[in-house]
Amino acid sequence: MSIIFFLIACSIFLALMFLIAFFWAHQAGQNKDLYTPSVRILFDDEIVDKDEIK
Amino acid sequence: MAVLIQFQCYHCGDDCVIELVKDDKKFCCNGCLNVYTILSNGGLNNYYKLNQFPGANQNRETNKFNYLDNEEIAAKLISYSDTEKTIVTFYIPAIHCSSCIWLLEHLNTINPAVLENRVDFLKKQVYIQFNYHQTSLKQIVALLDQIGYEPLISSQDVVQKDLAQKDNLITKIAVAGFCFGNVMLLSFPAYFGLSAAEENYGRVFSLLSILFSLPVVFYSGLDYFKRAFYSLKQRNLNIDFPLALGITVLLLRTLSDYIFNTGEGFADSLTGLIFFLLIGRYVQQKTYHHLSFERDYKSFFPVAVDVIDTENNISPIALDRIKTGDRILVKNQEIIPADAILLKGNALIDFSFVTGEAQPIKKVWSEIIYAGGRQTSGVLELEVVKPVSQSYLTGLWNNAAFQKNSENRTKTFVDKVSHYFSVVLLLLASLTFLYWLPQNWQTGLNAFTAVLIVACPCALALSTPFTMSAALRIFDRNKFYLKNTDVVEHLAAINTLVFDKTGTITLTNKNEMSFIGQLSLQNQGLVYHVCKQSSHPLSRKICEYLDANSKPVIENFKEITGHGLSAFYQYQEILIGNSSFAVGATTNLASNCPTVHVNIDQNYLGYFKFEQKLRPGFVQVLNRLNTNFKTFLLSGDHEQEIALFQKTFHQKDNLFFNQTPQNKLDFILNQQQQNNKVLMLGDGLNDAGALKQSDVGIAITDNINNFTPGSDAILDGESLTLLPNFIAFSKACVKIIHISFCIAILYNIVGISFAIQGKLSPLVAAILMPVSTLTIISFTSIATYFSAIKHQLKQP
């Protein structure tokens, strides 16, 4: 049963990693603008009209 | 007349009157054509493919940005600068679609000196990094302006620092949530009961839980102790006092339970409490990035003014450096920055924003022009007689109303209740302790702490933020933007409404014009072309009203100041002016509004009538408000058109004209001294004092990107008709808070009945707290939802 101590340690360590990852993301400003990236990702390099292809 | 086929401008989508063609695309004006040329040369045609007509109309005068070369002014705008790059953030009101984002993030293709730039769409901000060896701040701004995205630059910083960022609320919530989750996990075995063999596991779990709760209390929850301490100092127990007390007792109880091995402790309730409380605070913080409620005259005035020195050189100087005696230049559509004497130029000043006068005013040589007016024709040369901070208008900001904090306003419901709540709570806990003391001091101490724990007003502390934030969202959807959640409660207490006139209940720039009489198409053309040669405000309005379909040759044009215009067309004499000037008018016309009479070739044809146009639906709104509230009108304008308002405002005594900004402020103060709770609706700088002094000051605007004076709330002009609904809804919200308070008290009574008997187990506490919190949150959300539907602020 003492394996449970090891498991708890593992789970806490993992959770801490996630917490640190969140801190890093927050510090880096990833939560500052939650809208613009959703638009930005849709921009293609160059939009070509259908009739221009012909 | 040939029928013109209307084309839409490829850039902005407006109808093209003159035809400008390039690459088979049509443009309405040179401005739009220029933008297209810049973009297509830069290979940025994608701009037009992402959205149809993405551009803003460019048919306006270009602004000069010379003042940005002044290092002192530039330094205020630049947020970071080193030898390699300069970083600057601009607020650009024109950002409205995905094309805007695309174009503004491709500035680099037009100007290679731009190193990196990003758009924040919701805040309408663009962040630009550029190499200042290759370009200058002025060139960047000029480029933005050329492509139709003029940044809003004002001496009061528009680019606001993120408030939520400053107090680390998100980080605190993350820590509390992380610890809360782990503690819950560790507490679960104890809920189901541990056998004697597993006892030592329980000890380790408790120890770990305590370790987890320490950062929650001392990092996430620290603010509650600080605020509780302040409230003790001020001898007024606010909601933070019982909260901090609850947190302290929970922690001490958990520690002592571990040390003396008397139970599992309350670490789960402790972490959960702080986690929920912080979420409540997060919900309460609503920031409108594009709105500012704290603006004063500084953000209305220009950043810099063109000053002419003794050698006739013109150079831009920062506004606060302007001294008495400086000669300044003010161009068309610019704002007079300081009280000044007119030296040169045709001054036609629009004071509607400053004094409430609806019509522009003509000023002559050597007359004093007060700061704040907008020049509407040509360039002016002025000599400053008073520095900006002491001018007639800005002097208002020295009034006491601007110095005091909003603290002495009505206390919110929670503030009032929590004082008594804390006292009753302490009394009850002490009584319990005294009751048990003779029998068993340990049970007594147990019960004492249990009462403080279970009565910790978590649900009470959450009911206000959740109700109010739901209310704020409803208001927001109806274009009514509140500064913070307290405003809802102040709004609910209102019993007196005070309206400003120009711009608030009347539409600025939109007069209801009509011609009484007959005017043939040909005569319309004549009147148009005569009026076109005059710069009088009424002539301009007539030109806007009439169509110019013919091009008659007007001869012998004369403008007789104070009377009217005269001209000849093919030996016909045209007289346009006041009733005595344009012969034939009935002089005793009972009109309360400006009129312009027309006489062509000795025939009196009729007159133009300029009525101020009330906002649509205002009369109905006022009728609804009159039944429950006292309503007043305070206008800076003259008493003309009083009849129009006498019809709408029932009591004639409640109409006040010729009010100075100071008069308005004093009026509000006077009403407040009679124990009235006053709501002030205004739009201009002249209302700023009254807005600040009133219990709820609402600034009304037709374009929320425009300047609005400092206020508690900003209302879009379209939503003025909903004002009675807004007030009724805020009353409903306060009622919801009262009911949820009763629910919270019921839960407390259940909890305390356990606690007094000394029977409160950590399990009961751990169930009771989240359940009560959940009940409150769901009750407030559902109740606000339904009352919003009831008050027609939301579609079901």
Interface residues (C-beta under 8 A of the other chain):
Chain A: M1 I4 F5 I8 S11 I12 A15 L16 L19 F22 F23 H26 N31 K32 D33 L34 Y35 T36 V39 R40 L42 F43 E46 I47 D49
Chain B: N46 K49 L50 S98 I101 W102 E105 R118 V119 D120 F121 L122 K123 D162 Q165 I170 T171 A174 V175 F178 G181 N182 L185 L186 Y201 V204 L208
